[in-house]
Amino acid sequence: MITKLKDNNSQTRQFPLTLNPQTELFFANYIAEKGICSPHIYVVKGDLHNYAYTTGKQFDYISVGSMYGSSNYITANFGHTKWSINYTIVKNKDILMGTIKGNN
């Protein structure tokens, strides 16, 4: 499951960097309603200009960096941030995760 910032239908604020009880309940309900059943469920969310990995009861919650870097809005509200790319490589049962960050 991949999402960007916020859900316009039921949340007026963006999803947080790390998992909190409200966000875990939101996605747990979504997973139940859609009948998603797997031992490996990942919710991947972008655009906070940070990387964080949080484990919930039913799924892992991953916030990934922005490839864009700092816009005028980001700089004015959060300071200058570098662009970054997060990657996940899955081979058999092994998972390799990493981040590539920009220099500017």
MODELLER restraints for C-alpha pairs under 7 A, 6 or more apart:
rsr = mdl.restraints
at = mdl.atoms
rsr.add(forms.Gaussian(group=physical.xy_distance, feature=features.Distance(at['CA:1:A'], at['CA:42:A']), mean=6.34, stdev=0.5))
rsr.add(forms.Gaussian(group=physical.xy_distance, feature=features.Distance(at['CA:1:A'], at['CA:43:A']), mean=4.96, stdev=0.5))
rsr.add(forms.Gaussian(group=physical.xy_distance, feature=features.Distance(at['CA:1:A'], at['CA:44:A']), mean=6.28, stdev=0.5))
rsr.add(forms.Gaussian(group=physical.xy_distance, feature=features.Distance(at['CA:2:A'], at['CA:43:A']), mean=5.83, stdev=0.5))
rsr.add(forms.Gaussian(group=physical.xy_distance, feature=features.Distance(at['CA:2:A'], at['CA:44:A']), mean=4.75, stdev=0.5))
rsr.add(forms.Gaussian(group=physical.xy_distance, feature=features.Distance(at['CA:2:A'], at['CA:45:A']), mean=5.86, stdev=0.5))
rsr.add(forms.Gaussian(group=physical.xy_distance, feature=features.Distance(at['CA:3:A'], at['CA:44:A']), mean=6.29, stdev=0.5))
rsr.add(forms.Gaussian(group=physical.xy_distance, feature=features.Distance(at['CA:3:A'], at['CA:45:A']), mean=4.90, stdev=0.5))
rsr.add(forms.Gaussian(group=physical.xy_distance, feature=features.Distance(at['CA:3:A'], at['CA:46:A']), mean=6.99, stdev=0.5))
rsr.add(forms.Gaussian(group=physical.xy_distance, feature=features.Distance(at['CA:4:A'], at['CA:45:A']), mean=5.44, stdev=0.5))
rsr.add(forms.Gaussian(group=physical.xy_distance, feature=features.Distance(at['CA:4:A'], at['CA:46:A']), mean=5.36, stdev=0.5))
rsr.add(forms.Gaussian(group=physical.xy_distance, feature=features.Distance(at['CA:4:A'], at['CA:47:A']), mean=6.70, stdev=0.5))
rsr.add(forms.Gaussian(group=physical.xy_distance, feature=features.Distance(at['CA:5:A'], at['CA:14:A']), mean=4.82, stdev=0.5))
rsr.add(forms.Gaussian(group=physical.xy_distance, feature=features.Distance(at['CA:5:A'], at['CA:15:A']), mean=5.70, stdev=0.5))
rsr.add(forms.Gaussian(group=physical.xy_distance, feature=features.Distance(at['CA:5:A'], at['CA:45:A']), mean=6.74, stdev=0.5))
rsr.add(forms.Gaussian(group=physical.xy_distance, feature=features.Distance(at['CA:5:A'], at['CA:46:A']), mean=6.39, stdev=0.5))
rsr.add(forms.Gaussian(group=physical.xy_distance, feature=features.Distance(at['CA:5:A'], at['CA:47:A']), mean=6.30, stdev=0.5))
rsr.add(forms.Gaussian(group=physical.xy_distance, feature=features.Distance(at['CA:6:A'], at['CA:13:A']), mean=6.19, stdev=0.5))
rsr.add(forms.Gaussian(group=physical.xy_distance, feature=features.Distance(at['CA:6:A'], at['CA:14:A']), mean=4.23, stdev=0.5))
rsr.add(forms.Gaussian(group=physical.xy_distance, feature=features.Distance(at['CA:6:A'], at['CA:15:A']), mean=5.51, stdev=0.5))
rsr.add(forms.Gaussian(group=physical.xy_distance, feature=features.Distance(at['CA:15:A'], at['CA:23:A']), mean=6.95, stdev=0.5))
rsr.add(forms.Gaussian(group=physical.xy_distance, feature=features.Distance(at['CA:17:A'], at['CA:48:A']), mean=6.90, stdev=0.5))
rsr.add(forms.Gaussian(group=physical.xy_distance, feature=features.Distance(at['CA:17:A'], at['CA:52:A']), mean=6.46, stdev=0.5))
rsr.add(forms.Gaussian(group=physical.xy_distance, feature=features.Distance(at['CA:17:A'], at['CA:63:A']), mean=5.97, stdev=0.5))
rsr.add(forms.Gaussian(group=physical.xy_distance, feature=features.Distance(at['CA:18:A'], at['CA:52:A']), mean=6.28, stdev=0.5))
rsr.add(forms.Gaussian(group=physical.xy_distance, feature=features.Distance(at['CA:18:A'], at['CA:54:A']), mean=5.93, stdev=0.5))
rsr.add(forms.Gaussian(group=physical.xy_distance, feature=features.Distance(at['CA:19:A'], at['CA:54:A']), mean=5.95, stdev=0.5))
rsr.add(forms.Gaussian(group=physical.xy_distance, feature=features.Distance(at['CA:19:A'], at['CA:61:A']), mean=6.44, stdev=0.5))
rsr.add(forms.Gaussian(group=physical.xy_distance, feature=features.Distance(at['CA:24:A'], at['CA:56:A']), mean=6.86, stdev=0.5))
rsr.add(forms.Gaussian(group=physical.xy_distance, feature=features.Distance(at['CA:28:A'], at['CA:58:A']), mean=6.99, stdev=0.5))
rsr.add(forms.Gaussian(group=physical.xy_distance, feature=features.Distance(at['CA:40:A'], at['CA:59:A']), mean=6.86, stdev=0.5))
rsr.add(forms.Gaussian(group=physical.xy_distance, feature=features.Distance(at['CA:41:A'], at['CA:59:A']), mean=4.80, stdev=0.5))
rsr.add(forms.Gaussian(group=physical.xy_distance, feature=features.Distance(at['CA:41:A'], at['CA:60:A']), mean=6.34, stdev=0.5))
rsr.add(forms.Gaussian(group=physical.xy_distance, feature=features.Distance(at['CA:42:A'], at['CA:59:A']), mean=5.57, stdev=0.5))
rsr.add(forms.Gaussian(group=physical.xy_distance, feature=features.Distance(at['CA:42:A'], at['CA:60:A']), mean=4.82, stdev=0.5))
rsr.add(forms.Gaussian(group=physical.xy_distance, feature=features.Distance(at['CA:42:A'], at['CA:61:A']), mean=5.97, stdev=0.5))
rsr.add(forms.Gaussian(group=physical.xy_distance, feature=features.Distance(at['CA:43:A'], at['CA:59:A']), mean=6.98, stdev=0.5))
rsr.add(forms.Gaussian(group=physical.xy_distance, feature=features.Distance(at['CA:43:A'], at['CA:60:A']), mean=6.16, stdev=0.5))
rsr.add(forms.Gaussian(group=physical.xy_distance, feature=features.Distance(at['CA:43:A'], at['CA:61:A']), mean=4.83, stdev=0.5))
rsr.add(forms.Gaussian(group=physical.xy_distance, feature=features.Distance(at['CA:43:A'], at['CA:62:A']), mean=6.04, stdev=0.5))
rsr.add(forms.Gaussian(group=physical.xy_distance, feature=features.Distance(at['CA:44:A'], at['CA:61:A']), mean=6.13, stdev=0.5))
rsr.add(forms.Gaussian(group=physical.xy_distance, feature=features.Distance(at['CA:44:A'], at['CA:62:A']), mean=4.74, stdev=0.5))
rsr.add(forms.Gaussian(group=physical.xy_distance, feature=features.Distance(at['CA:44:A'], at['CA:63:A']), mean=5.93, stdev=0.5))
rsr.add(forms.Gaussian(group=physical.xy_distance, feature=features.Distance(at['CA:45:A'], at['CA:62:A']), mean=6.10, stdev=0.5))
rsr.add(forms.Gaussian(group=physical.xy_distance, feature=features.Distance(at['CA:45:A'], at['CA:63:A']), mean=4.78, stdev=0.5))
rsr.add(forms.Gaussian(group=physical.xy_distance, feature=features.Distance(at['CA:45:A'], at['CA:64:A']), mean=6.09, stdev=0.5))
rsr.add(forms.Gaussian(group=physical.xy_distance, feature=features.Distance(at['CA:46:A'], at['CA:63:A']), mean=5.52, stdev=0.5))
rsr.add(forms.Gaussian(group=physical.xy_distance, feature=features.Distance(at['CA:46:A'], at['CA:64:A']), mean=4.79, stdev=0.5))
rsr.add(forms.Gaussian(group=physical.xy_distance, feature=features.Distance(at['CA:46:A'], at['CA:65:A']), mean=6.01, stdev=0.5))
rsr.add(forms.Gaussian(group=physical.xy_distance, feature=features.Distance(at['CA:46:A'], at['CA:66:A']), mean=6.52, stdev=0.5))
rsr.add(forms.Gaussian(group=physical.xy_distance, feature=features.Distance(at['CA:47:A'], at['CA:64:A']), mean=6.93, stdev=0.5))
rsr.add(forms.Gaussian(group=physical.xy_distance, feature=features.Distance(at['CA:47:A'], at['CA:65:A']), mean=5.98, stdev=0.5))
rsr.add(forms.Gaussian(group=physical.xy_distance, feature=features.Distance(at['CA:47:A'], at['CA:66:A']), mean=5.09, stdev=0.5))
rsr.add(forms.Gaussian(group=physical.xy_distance, feature=features.Distance(at['CA:48:A'], at['CA:65:A']), mean=6.26, stdev=0.5))
rsr.add(forms.Gaussian(group=physical.xy_distance, feature=features.Distance(at['CA:48:A'], at['CA:66:A']), mean=6.95, stdev=0.5))
rsr.add(forms.Gaussian(group=physical.xy_distance, feature=features.Distance(at['CA:49:A'], at['CA:65:A']), mean=4.37, stdev=0.5))
rsr.add(forms.Gaussian(group=physical.xy_distance, feature=features.Distance(at['CA:49:A'], at['CA:66:A']), mean=5.14, stdev=0.5))
rsr.add(forms.Gaussian(group=physical.xy_distance, feature=features.Distance(at['CA:49:A'], at['CA:81:A']), mean=6.68, stdev=0.5))
rsr.add(forms.Gaussian(group=physical.xy_distance, feature=features.Distance(at['CA:50:A'], at['CA:63:A']), mean=6.91, stdev=0.5))
rsr.add(forms.Gaussian(group=physical.xy_distance, feature=features.Distance(at['CA:50:A'], at['CA:64:A']), mean=6.14, stdev=0.5))
rsr.add(forms.Gaussian(group=physical.xy_distance, feature=features.Distance(at['CA:50:A'], at['CA:65:A']), mean=4.86, stdev=0.5))
rsr.add(forms.Gaussian(group=physical.xy_distance, feature=features.Distance(at['CA:51:A'], at['CA:63:A']), mean=5.23, stdev=0.5))
rsr.add(forms.Gaussian(group=physical.xy_distance, feature=features.Distance(at['CA:51:A'], at['CA:64:A']), mean=4.74, stdev=0.5))
rsr.add(forms.Gaussian(group=physical.xy_distance, feature=features.Distance(at['CA:51:A'], at['CA:65:A']), mean=5.58, stdev=0.5))
rsr.add(forms.Gaussian(group=physical.xy_distance, feature=features.Distance(at['CA:52:A'], at['CA:62:A']), mean=5.81, stdev=0.5))
rsr.add(forms.Gaussian(group=physical.xy_distance, feature=features.Distance(at['CA:52:A'], at['CA:63:A']), mean=5.09, stdev=0.5))
rsr.add(forms.Gaussian(group=physical.xy_distance, feature=features.Distance(at['CA:52:A'], at['CA:64:A']), mean=6.90, stdev=0.5))
rsr.add(forms.Gaussian(group=physical.xy_distance, feature=features.Distance(at['CA:53:A'], at['CA:61:A']), mean=5.92, stdev=0.5))
rsr.add(forms.Gaussian(group=physical.xy_distance, feature=features.Distance(at['CA:53:A'], at['CA:62:A']), mean=4.64, stdev=0.5))
rsr.add(forms.Gaussian(group=physical.xy_distance, feature=features.Distance(at['CA:53:A'], at['CA:63:A']), mean=6.51, stdev=0.5))
rsr.add(forms.Gaussian(group=physical.xy_distance, feature=features.Distance(at['CA:54:A'], at['CA:60:A']), mean=5.90, stdev=0.5))
rsr.add(forms.Gaussian(group=physical.xy_distance, feature=features.Distance(at['CA:54:A'], at['CA:61:A']), mean=5.10, stdev=0.5))
rsr.add(forms.Gaussian(group=physical.xy_distance, feature=features.Distance(at['CA:54:A'], at['CA:62:A']), mean=6.38, stdev=0.5))
rsr.add(forms.Gaussian(group=physical.xy_distance, feature=features.Distance(at['CA:55:A'], at['CA:61:A']), mean=6.06, stdev=0.5))
rsr.add(forms.Gaussian(group=physical.xy_distance, feature=features.Distance(at['CA:64:A'], at['CA:86:A']), mean=5.97, stdev=0.5))
rsr.add(forms.Gaussian(group=physical.xy_distance, feature=features.Distance(at['CA:65:A'], at['CA:83:A']), mean=6.92, stdev=0.5))
rsr.add(forms.Gaussian(group=physical.xy_distance, feature=features.Distance(at['CA:65:A'], at['CA:84:A']), mean=5.23, stdev=0.5))
rsr.add(forms.Gaussian(group=physical.xy_distance, feature=features.Distance(at['CA:65:A'], at['CA:85:A']), mean=5.97, stdev=0.5))
rsr.add(forms.Gaussian(group=physical.xy_distance, feature=features.Distance(at['CA:65:A'], at['CA:86:A']), mean=6.60, stdev=0.5))
rsr.add(forms.Gaussian(group=physical.xy_distance, feature=features.Distance(at['CA:66:A'], at['CA:83:A']), mean=5.55, stdev=0.5))
rsr.add(forms.Gaussian(group=physical.xy_distance, feature=features.Distance(at['CA:66:A'], at['CA:84:A']), mean=5.63, stdev=0.5))
rsr.add(forms.Gaussian(group=physical.xy_distance, feature=features.Distance(at['CA:66:A'], at['CA:85:A']), mean=6.74, stdev=0.5))
rsr.add(forms.Gaussian(group=physical.xy_distance, feature=features.Distance(at['CA:67:A'], at['CA:83:A']), mean=4.81, stdev=0.5))
rsr.add(forms.Gaussian(group=physical.xy_distance, feature=features.Distance(at['CA:67:A'], at['CA:84:A']), mean=5.20, stdev=0.5))
rsr.add(forms.Gaussian(group=physical.xy_distance, feature=features.Distance(at['CA:67:A'], at['CA:85:A']), mean=5.88, stdev=0.5))
rsr.add(forms.Gaussian(group=physical.xy_distance, feature=features.Distance(at['CA:68:A'], at['CA:83:A']), mean=5.61, stdev=0.5))
rsr.add(forms.Gaussian(group=physical.xy_distance, feature=features.Distance(at['CA:69:A'], at['CA:81:A']), mean=5.88, stdev=0.5))
rsr.add(forms.Gaussian(group=physical.xy_distance, feature=features.Distance(at['CA:69:A'], at['CA:82:A']), mean=4.99, stdev=0.5))
rsr.add(forms.Gaussian(group=physical.xy_distance, feature=features.Distance(at['CA:69:A'], at['CA:83:A']), mean=3.90, stdev=0.5))
rsr.add(forms.Gaussian(group=physical.xy_distance, feature=features.Distance(at['CA:70:A'], at['CA:80:A']), mean=5.76, stdev=0.5))
rsr.add(forms.Gaussian(group=physical.xy_distance, feature=features.Distance(at['CA:70:A'], at['CA:81:A']), mean=5.34, stdev=0.5))
rsr.add(forms.Gaussian(group=physical.xy_distance, feature=features.Distance(at['CA:70:A'], at['CA:82:A']), mean=6.69, stdev=0.5))
rsr.add(forms.Gaussian(group=physical.xy_distance, feature=features.Distance(at['CA:82:A'], at['CA:101:A']), mean=6.73, stdev=0.5))
rsr.add(forms.Gaussian(group=physical.xy_distance, feature=features.Distance(at['CA:82:A'], at['CA:102:A']), mean=5.60, stdev=0.5))
rsr.add(forms.Gaussian(group=physical.xy_distance, feature=features.Distance(at['CA:82:A'], at['CA:103:A']), mean=6.91, stdev=0.5))
rsr.add(forms.Gaussian(group=physical.xy_distance, feature=features.Distance(at['CA:82:A'], at['CA:104:A']), mean=6.05, stdev=0.5))
rsr.add(forms.Gaussian(group=physical.xy_distance, feature=features.Distance(at['CA:83:A'], at['CA:101:A']), mean=5.95, stdev=0.5))
rsr.add(forms.Gaussian(group=physical.xy_distance, feature=features.Distance(at['CA:83:A'], at['CA:102:A']), mean=5.20, stdev=0.5))
rsr.add(forms.Gaussian(group=physical.xy_distance, feature=features.Distance(at['CA:84:A'], at['CA:99:A']), mean=6.72, stdev=0.5))
rsr.add(forms.Gaussian(group=physical.xy_distance, feature=features.Distance(at['CA:84:A'], at['CA:100:A']), mean=5.45, stdev=0.5))
rsr.add(forms.Gaussian(group=physical.xy_distance, feature=features.Distance(at['CA:84:A'], at['CA:101:A']), mean=4.21, stdev=0.5))
rsr.add(forms.Gaussian(group=physical.xy_distance, feature=features.Distance(at['CA:84:A'], at['CA:102:A']), mean=5.88, stdev=0.5))
rsr.add(forms.Gaussian(group=physical.xy_distance, feature=features.Distance(at['CA:85:A'], at['CA:99:A']), mean=5.64, stdev=0.5))
rsr.add(forms.Gaussian(group=physical.xy_distance, feature=features.Distance(at['CA:85:A'], at['CA:100:A']), mean=5.16, stdev=0.5))
rsr.add(forms.Gaussian(group=physical.xy_distance, feature=features.Distance(at['CA:85:A'], at['CA:101:A']), mean=6.52, stdev=0.5))
rsr.add(forms.Gaussian(group=physical.xy_distance, feature=features.Distance(at['CA:86:A'], at['CA:98:A']), mean=5.72, stdev=0.5))
rsr.add(forms.Gaussian(group=physical.xy_distance, feature=features.Distance(at['CA:86:A'], at['CA:99:A']), mean=4.41, stdev=0.5))
rsr.add(forms.Gaussian(group=physical.xy_distance, feature=features.Distance(at['CA:86:A'], at['CA:100:A']), mean=6.39, stdev=0.5))
rsr.add(forms.Gaussian(group=physical.xy_distance, feature=features.Distance(at['CA:87:A'], at['CA:97:A']), mean=5.62, stdev=0.5))
rsr.add(forms.Gaussian(group=physical.xy_distance, feature=features.Distance(at['CA:87:A'], at['CA:98:A']), mean=5.50, stdev=0.5))
rsr.add(forms.Gaussian(group=physical.xy_distance, feature=features.Distance(at['CA:87:A'], at['CA:99:A']), mean=6.40, stdev=0.5))
rsr.add(forms.Gaussian(group=physical.xy_distance, feature=features.Distance(at['CA:88:A'], at['CA:95:A']), mean=6.84, stdev=0.5))
rsr.add(forms.Gaussian(group=physical.xy_distance, feature=features.Distance(at['CA:88:A'], at['CA:96:A']), mean=5.69, stdev=0.5))
rsr.add(forms.Gaussian(group=physical.xy_distance, feature=features.Distance(at['CA:88:A'], at['CA:97:A']), mean=4.50, stdev=0.5))
rsr.add(forms.Gaussian(group=physical.xy_distance, feature=features.Distance(at['CA:88:A'], at['CA:98:A']), mean=6.81, stdev=0.5))
rsr.add(forms.Gaussian(group=physical.xy_distance, feature=features.Distance(at['CA:89:A'], at['CA:95:A']), mean=5.70, stdev=0.5))
rsr.add(forms.Gaussian(group=physical.xy_distance, feature=features.Distance(at['CA:89:A'], at['CA:96:A']), mean=5.09, stdev=0.5))
rsr.add(forms.Gaussian(group=physical.xy_distance, feature=features.Distance(at['CA:89:A'], at['CA:97:A']), mean=6.43, stdev=0.5))
rsr.add(forms.Gaussian(group=physical.xy_distance, feature=features.Distance(at['CA:90:A'], at['CA:96:A']), mean=6.56, stdev=0.5))
